[in-house]
Amino acid sequence: MSAPDATCPDASIEPFRTRLEHDLIGDRDVPEVVYYGVHTLRAVENFPISGQRLLDTPDLIVALAAIKEAAAEANMELGLLEKNLGGAIIAACREVRSGALRDQFVVDLIQGGAGTSTNMNANEVIANRALELLGHARGDYRHLHPNEHVNLSQSTNDVYPTALKLAAWVGTARLITAMGSLREAFAAKSVEFADILKMGRTQLQDAVPMTLGQEFGTYALMLSEDEQRLSEAVQLIREINLGATAIGTGITAHPDYAATVRAKLSVITGVDLVTAPDLVEATQDCGAFVQLSGVLKRVAVKLSKTCNDLRLLSSGPRAGFNEINLPARQAGSSIMPGKVNPVIPEVVNQVAFEVIGNDITVTMAAEAGQLQLNAFEPIIFYSLARSIAHLTAACRTLEVHCVKGITANRDRLRGLVEQSIGIVTALNPYIGYQNATEIALEAHHSGRGVYELVLERGLMPKEQLDAVLRPEMLTRPQPLLPSG
C-alpha cells in the first residue's frame, strides 16, 4: 500500500482501500477514493516545490476542462471518438468547469516535464469521472482511457500553453476591472480636490503651484494608460497552438482538427481565439507571455511610484509634508504610542517589487527554451499568475482601504504656497528673469514673502500681481495680463 494521500478523507487515521494502476515506470497503488491516477500520484511525490497546487488556480483548471471538452466535441464531429465516450467526457468536463472535483487537481504548479503532469492530472480526473458516469469503476481504463480518449488528438505541448493563455486571459480581465475601479477612485479625488492650490515639486524641491486635483488626476490617467496597454497585450494571447500536438507538425491529429477544436473552444470560453499561422513556431515561442509580463511590470512600477507619492505627501504629521491624510488602518508601532503608518501603500509597494522580480523569471524562462519546445512554461505561468492575482488584490486594497478615504490638509497646503519662493516663476513674464532671481534670493535669505518684496520694489501694480497669483492663473497656461 502506498503512503496516505493528503486528499483522502481520514487517510492519516485509518487504512484505506487502493486500486492498482500501471504506467511506464511500473505498478502503483492509488487511493481508491481519488479521481486522479498514477501519473498524478508520481508528480505529487516528485515535485514538492512551491506548495501551490492546481487547485489553488481555478482559472487554469477551468481552462483545462474547457480544452478537453472542446477536444471531445471536435473528435466526435470528425468521427474519431465514439459518442457515448465523448458524451461522458464532455459531461465530466462540464462538472469540472462548474467547480466539481477541484480538490483532485493536486500537482504542484512548478514541475518538470513542460506541464505534462498538469495535463495528465486533468486527463485522469476527467477520465475517472467519465468512467463513473458510464457505470464503471475508477481506474478501469479498458472502457475509457486518460490518454487514448481524453487526450485524443492532443499533446501536453499544445494543451498546456493554450490552457495557460486562457487562464491568463481571465485573470487579466479581472485585473483590468480592478484597475478601472481604482482609477475611478483617484478621479473622484481629483474632482474633490480641484480647488485646492498646492506647491508642485521637482527633485523634491519647490517648483511651481498646481492643484491637488491635478496631482490626483495624474494617478488616474496613469492607470488609464496601463489599462489600455494591458488590453493590447492580452490580445496576443488569443493566438493558440491547439492542434500542434508534439512539436507543431500536428502528428496524430486529423487535418481538420485544429480548426474544428479552435472553433469549439471559442464557443465554450467566449474568447475569440485564433489558431497560429505556423504551429511549429507557436509551439516554441513564449513571446506573448513575455509581452504580458512586461506590461504587468509597467503597471507595478507606476503603481508603486504612486504609492511612494502617497506616503511622502502624507508623511508627518508634524515633521513631514503633511499635505494629505491617509485613512488610519491600524496602530503603527509596538513602542511609539499614537503612531500610524501608511500600511496600505507599503503593501502595494511590496507587490510591485514581487511583480518586477516575476518579470525577470518569465524573461529568463522564455529565453531558456530550446529547439521546438520551451520546457519552462510552468514557472512562466506560476510567475504570471502570481503577478496578475497579487496586482488585482493590491488595486482593490488600495482603492477600498486607502484612496477613497484620503483627505486634504487645506490650511497646510495654502500656507506652503503662500510661503513658497516657487511662485516667483509665474512672475517671470512680467518682471523678467533677473528680477525674479533677485526676489527669490532675498525671499530665501530674509524669510520674507515674494508678494511683499515685489510690491516693495514696485515691480508690479498690486492689482496685476493679485490677478497673476490667482489659483486659476497659476495652474494652467494663460495670456499675459495688462498692467493697467
N, C-alpha and C positions, 0 to 999 in steps of 0.2 A: 504493500500500500504506500502511496506517495504521501508526502507531508501534507498536513491540513492546509487547505486553501483559504485565504483571507476572506473570500466572498461567500464561503459556505456557512449557512446558519449552524451555530453551535459546533463548528468543526473543531474548535480547540477544546471542547468539553467532552465529547464522546466520539467513538469511532463512527465513520460514515462510509456509505457504500460507494464503490467506484465502478467505472466501465473501462475496458481495455481499448486503447486506441493505438494506431501504428503510424509511423512516418518514416522518413529516410533514415533517421538515426536509430530507430528501433521501437519497441513497445513501451507504453507508459500507462499507468493507471490515472485516469482523470476522474475527479469527483463527479458522481452521478448527477448531482443537483445542478451543476453548472451547464451553461449553454455553449461555452467555448470548448475548444478541443486541445489536442496535443501540441499543435504549433503554438497556440497562445500560452499554454502552460510552460513550455520551454522558454518563451520570450519573457514571461514574468520572472523566471529564475535567472535568465541571462542578463537582464537589463534593469537592475535595481538602482537606477541612476538619479532621477530628479524627484521622485515621489509624486510627480504629476502624471496622471494616467489619462487614457482616452475618455474615461467617464467624467473627467474634470473639464473637458472641452466638448460640450454638447453639440456645438455647431459642426464639428468635424464628424461626429457620429451621424448626425442627420445627413450630412453631405455624402458620407459613405453609403448609407442606406438608400439615398436617392439615386446614386450611381448604380447600385446593384438592382434597384427596381427598374431603372431605365434599360439596363443591360438585359434583364429578363424579358421586358417588353419587346426590345429590338430582336433578341434571339428567337422569340416566338414568332414574330412577324416574318422573319427570314427563314422560318422552318427549321431552326437549329435546336429548339428546345420544346419538349412535349408540353402541351398546355396545362396538364394537371400539375406538373413540376413547376412550370413557370408561374402558375397561379398561386401556388403555395409560397414560392419565393417572394412574389410581389406582396402577398398578404403579410408575410413576416417583415418585409422591409417597411411597410406602412405602419406596422406596430412600433417598430424601432424609431421611425421618424416622429411618431406621436409621443415618444418618451419611454416606451416599454423597454425592459431589459438593459437599461443604461448601465446598471451595476455589473454587467457582464463584459464591458469593454475595459479590460484591466491592464493592458500593456502600457509600459512607460512611454511617454511621448518622445523621449530621447532614446534612440535604439539604433543598433547596426542593422544592415540589410536594406537600406534605402526605402524603408517603410513597409517591407514585406510582412512584418509582424502585425502591423496595424491592419493591412489588407486582409490577412488571414484571420485576425480576431473577428473582423466583420463577416468574412465568409463563413466561419464556423458558427457564430451566433445565429446568423440568418439561416444557415443550413439546418441546424438543430431545431430551431423554432418551426421551420417549414416541415421538417420530419414529423414533429408533433401534430401539426395541422393536418398532415396526411395520415395520421393514426399510427405512426411508427415511433420507436424509442429513440431518444437522443443517442447519437453515435452510430446508428445503424445506417451507415453511409452507402450500403448496397442500393438503397432506394433513391437517395438524393445526396450528392457529394459536394463538399465545400468548394473543391477545385473544378470538378468536371461540370457542375451545373451552376452554382452561384457565381463562380469566376469565369464562366464560359465567355470566350471571345475577348478576354481581358488579361492584363498583366498588372502587377503592382506598379510597373513603371508608367502606366497611363492612368490607372485608377487613383493612385496616391496623390500625384500632383494636381489632378483635377479636383479631388476632394479638398486639398489644401486651398485651392483657389476659391472654391465655393464657400468654404468656412471663412476665409479672409474677406470675401465679398460681404457676407452677412455681418461680420464683426465690424468692418469699416463703415458700413451703413449706420450702425449704432453709434460709432464714434462721431461721424458727421452730424448726426442728430444731437448728440451731447454738446458738440462744439457750437452748433447753431443756438442752442439754448443758452450757453454761456455767453455767446456773442450778444444775444438779446439782453442779457442782464447788464453787460457793460454798456450797451447802447442806451438802456434806460437810465443808467447813472450819468451818462453823457448829457442827456436831456435835463436831468435833475440838477446837474452842476453847471449848466450852460452859462449862468450869470455870475459865476464865482471867479474873480480875477486872481491870478497867482503868478509867481515867477517861474518861467521855464529855466532849465539848466542845461548846459553842455559841459561835459567833462567834470560834472559835479560842481561847476562854478555858475554863479548867477549869469543868466543870459538876458532874455527879454521876456516881457509879460505874455501870458496866454491865459486861457480859461481852464479851469479844472475839467469842464465839459470836453474841451478839445483833447485834453490828456487822456481821458477815459474813452473818447471816441476812437483814438488810435488803437486801443486794445481791441475794440470791437472790429475795426477794419482789418487788423492783422489776422484775427480769427476768420473773418470772411474770406480773405485771400487764401488761407490754408484750407478752408472747406473746398474751395474751387480746385486747388492743387490735388487734394485727396480724391475728389470726384473724377479728375482726369486720370490719376494714377490707377485707380481701381478699374477703369475701363480696360486696361491692358490685361487684367487677369480674367477677362471674359473669354480670352483665347485659350482653348484647351487642346490636349493631345489625345483625348479618348479615341480609341481605335488604333493607336500606335502599337499596342501590345508591347513587346520586349524592348525594341530599340527605335521604333518608328516605321518599320517596314510593314507592319500590320500582319505579320505571320500568325497563322491560326485563326484569323478573323475573316469573315465574309467581306467581299469587295464593297458591299453597300452598308456594312455595319457602322462605320464611323459616322456617316451622315445620318443614319437612322437613329443611333443611340444619342447623338447630339440633339436631334430634334425632340426625342422623348425626354431627355434630361432638361431641356429648356422649358418644356411644359410642366414638368414636375416641380422644378425650382422657381419658375417665374423669372429666371435670368436669361437674357438673350445671349446665349453662348455662341461662340464661333469656333469652328474647327480650324486649327492652324494650317496654313497652306503647305507647310513642309513638316511632316510629323517626325522625321528624323532630327531635324533642328530643334523642334519644340520639346522633344523628349530630353534633350541635354541642356537646354537653355533655361537659366533661372533669372533672366533679366527682369521679368515682371516683378518678381519678389524683391529684387534689389531696388528697383524703382519705387515700389511701395514703401519699403523700409526707409529709403532716403527721404521720402515725403513725411513719414512719421517722425523722423529725426528733425525735420524742419519744424513740424508742429511743436515738438518737445522743446526745441531751442527757443522759439518765440514765446511759448507759454511760460517757460522758465524765466525769460527776460521780463515778462510782465509781472511775474511773482516777485522778482527781485525789486522791481519798482514799487510794488505794493508794500513790501517790507520796509524799504527805505523811506517812502512817504509817510508811513505810519510810525516810524522809529521815534522813541522818546519814552514817556510822554513829555519829560522836561528837558532832556539833553539831546534830543534828536530833531528831525524835521517837524514831526507832529502836525502834518498838514491834513491827514485823514485819520479816521479811526476804523480799525478792523473789528468785527464782532469778537467779543471775548468768548472763547470756546472752552477754556479750561485754565486752571491755575498753572502758572508758568514755571514755578520753582519749588523745590523741596526745602529751600533755605531762606529765600527772599520773599517775605510777605508782600502781597499785592502785585507781584509781577505777573504780567500776562504776555505771552509770546505769540508771534504770528504763525501758529502751528499749521494752518491750512496752506498758505503759500509755501511753507517749508516742505510739506509732504509732496506738493506738486513739483517743487524743485527736484526732489529725490526721484520721483517717477521719471522726470526728464533725463536725469543722469542715467537711469537704467535704460531708457529707450535709446539714448546715444550709444551706450555700450552694446545693446542688442543689434544696432545697425552695423557695428564693426563685425559682430558674429555672422550676420547674414552676408556681409560682403566677403568675408574670408571663406565661408562655406560655399558660396556661389563660385568663387574663384577656384576652389579646390576640386571642382568637378573634373572628371577625366573621361575623354572619348565620348561614348554615346549615352552616358548616364551620370547624373550627379547623385552620389550616394549619401549626401549630407543634407538632403531636404528635411529630415526630421528635426535637426537643430534649427534650420531656417524657419520652419513653421513654429517650433517652440518659442523662438525669439519674437517672431511676428505676432503670434497670439498673445504673448505677454505684453508687448508694446501696445497693441490695439486695446486689450482689456484694461490695462492699467491707465492708459491715457483717457479712456472713456470714463473710468471711475474718477480720475483726477479732475476732469472737466466738470462732472456733476458735483463733486465735493466742493470745488472752488466756487461754483455758481451758488449752491444752496447754503453753504456754511460760511461764505466769506463775502462775495461780491454783492449779493442782494442786501447785506446789512451794513455796507460801508457808509459812513457819514463824513461830512467835511467840517473842518475847523475853520469856519469863515473868518473869524476875527484874526486868527493866526495868519491865514493866507493874505488877508488885506494888509496886515501890519508888515509882512515881509515885502510886499510890493511897494508900500509907501517908503520903507527904509532902504530899498534896493538902489544900487548905483546903476543897475542894468537898464532902468527906464531912460537913461540918457541917450541910449541908442535911437529911441524914437525921435529925439530932437536933432539928430544929425542933419536932416534936410533943411532945418530952419536956422541952426546956429553954426553949422559947419563942424567937421571932424575935429579940428584943432581945439575949438572952444569946448566941444563936448568932452574931449580928453582932459582938458584942464578942470572942467567941472567935476568929472569923475574922480580925478586925483584928489581934489580938495575935499570932496564929499567923503572919500575913503579915509583921509588923514584927519579930518576935523570931526567926523561923525555927524555932520550936518546933512540935510536932505538936498537932493538935486533940485527940487522945486524951488526952495527958497534961495538957493545960490543963483539960479537962472534969473529970477526976478531981481535979486540984489545987484547983479551985474547989468541989468537992463537988456538982456539978450533977446527977450521976447515979451510982448504985451501979456498981461495976466489973462485976458480973455482968450487969446490964441493958445497960450500954454494950457489953460484948463481944457480947451477943446481937444488939443492934441493928446492929452493924457486921459481922455475918457476911455473906458474899457473897450468900447467898440472900435476906437481908433487904434488901440494898442495891439489888437489881436487879429487883424486882417489887413490886406493891402488897402491903402487909402490915397486919394489925391491930396496934394499939398493944400493946406488951409491958408487963406489970406490973413495978413497981419492986422487988417483994419476991422 
